[in-house]
Amino acid sequence: WIHIHSGDDGLTRFLERACGWTKKYLLIEPQHSGCYRKANVRLRKMKRPEIDVSAERLKMRNEIENEIEKVVIGCGFRRVKIDVEADEQVDDVRTAWNRTLQLYERTEIDED
């Protein structure tokens, strides 16, 4: 909902702030494109005004996972493979809602 309400710039600022607050690991659960469409369904049910969730307004939307990764890596993190089982590592783990989890680790740890 950060992206929906604040646009590309707002999401980028949030991610940069989250990276700044993070000492070691950052776990992100990006919302796939279908979630953007469902947002207005929920708003209509609550009798609230709809939000423009178009790809024209939210340019990061169609490649949201890659766009998030660019921002986080640009803040000094690297993508970490997640252990699913003792002998298997994967880049992405899927939640019960079929969303990916992206784990990042700070590459330079501040000793403050």
C-alpha positions as CSV (number, residue, x, y, z in Angstrom):
1,W,0.0,0.0,0.0
2,I,3.0,2.3,0.4
3,H,3.5,2.2,-3.4
4,I,-0.2,2.6,-4.2
5,H,-0.6,5.7,-1.9
6,S,2.8,7.3,-2.4
7,G,3.8,6.3,-5.9
8,D,7.3,5.3,-7.2
9,D,9.1,8.1,-5.4
10,G,7.3,7.3,-2.1
11,L,8.2,3.6,-2.3
12,T,11.8,4.5,-3.2
13,R,12.1,6.9,-0.2
14,F,10.6,4.3,2.1
15,L,13.0,1.6,1.0
16,E,15.9,3.9,1.3
17,R,14.8,4.8,4.9
18,A,14.3,1.2,5.8
19,C,17.8,0.4,4.5
20,G,19.1,3.2,6.6
21,W,17.5,1.8,9.7
22,T,18.6,-1.7,9.0
23,K,21.9,-2.9,10.7
24,K,22.2,-6.4,9.1
25,Y,19.2,-8.0,7.3
26,L,16.2,-6.7,5.5
27,L,13.2,-8.9,4.5
28,I,10.8,-7.7,1.9
29,E,7.5,-9.1,0.7
30,P,6.7,-7.4,-2.6
31,Q,3.1,-7.4,-3.7
32,H,2.6,-8.7,-7.2
33,S,0.7,-6.8,-9.9
34,G,-2.7,-8.5,-9.1
35,C,-2.7,-7.0,-5.6
36,Y,-2.7,-3.5,-7.1
37,R,-6.0,-4.3,-9.0
38,K,-7.5,-5.8,-5.8
39,A,-6.8,-2.7,-3.8
40,N,-9.7,-0.9,-5.6
41,V,-12.0,-3.8,-5.0
42,R,-11.3,-3.5,-1.3
43,L,-11.7,0.3,-1.4
44,R,-15.1,0.0,-3.1
45,K,-16.3,-2.4,-0.5
46,M,-15.4,0.1,2.2
47,K,-17.1,2.8,0.2
48,R,-13.9,4.8,-0.2
49,P,-12.6,6.5,-3.4
50,E,-10.6,4.4,-5.8
51,I,-6.9,5.1,-6.4
52,D,-5.1,5.2,-9.7
53,V,-3.0,2.0,-9.7
54,S,-2.2,2.2,-13.4
55,A,1.2,1.3,-14.8
56,E,1.4,4.8,-16.2
57,R,1.3,6.3,-12.6
58,L,3.2,3.4,-10.9
59,K,6.0,2.7,-13.4
60,M,7.7,0.3,-11.0
61,R,4.6,-1.9,-10.7
62,N,5.2,-4.3,-13.6
63,E,8.7,-5.2,-12.5
64,I,8.2,-4.5,-8.8
65,E,10.5,-7.2,-7.5
66,N,13.4,-6.1,-9.7
67,E,12.8,-2.4,-9.0
68,I,12.9,-3.0,-5.2
69,E,16.0,-5.0,-5.6
70,K,17.7,-2.2,-7.5
71,V,16.9,0.3,-4.7
72,V,18.0,-2.0,-1.9
73,I,21.2,-3.1,-3.6
74,G,21.9,0.6,-4.3
75,C,21.7,1.2,-0.6
76,G,24.6,-1.2,0.2
77,F,22.9,-4.6,0.5
78,R,23.2,-7.9,-1.4
79,R,20.6,-10.5,-2.1
80,V,20.8,-13.6,0.2
81,K,19.8,-17.1,-0.8
82,I,17.2,-18.5,1.7
83,D,17.6,-22.0,3.1
84,V,14.4,-23.9,2.4
85,E,15.7,-27.2,3.5
86,A,19.1,-28.2,4.9
87,D,20.5,-28.9,1.4
88,E,18.6,-26.4,-0.8
89,Q,19.0,-22.7,-1.2
90,V,16.8,-20.5,-3.3
91,D,16.6,-16.8,-4.2
92,D,12.9,-16.5,-3.4
93,V,10.6,-18.3,-1.0
94,R,6.8,-18.1,-1.6
95,T,4.4,-17.3,1.2
96,A,1.0,-18.9,1.6
97,W,-0.4,-16.1,-0.5
98,N,2.1,-16.9,-3.3
99,R,4.1,-13.8,-2.7
100,T,7.9,-13.9,-2.7
101,L,10.1,-13.1,0.2
102,Q,13.4,-11.3,-0.7
103,L,16.1,-11.3,1.9
104,Y,19.0,-8.8,1.8
105,E,22.1,-8.5,3.9
106,R,24.1,-5.3,4.4
107,T,27.4,-5.6,2.7
108,E,29.2,-3.1,4.9
109,I,28.2,-3.1,8.6
110,D,28.6,0.1,10.5
111,E,30.4,-0.6,13.8
112,D,28.7,2.3,15.6
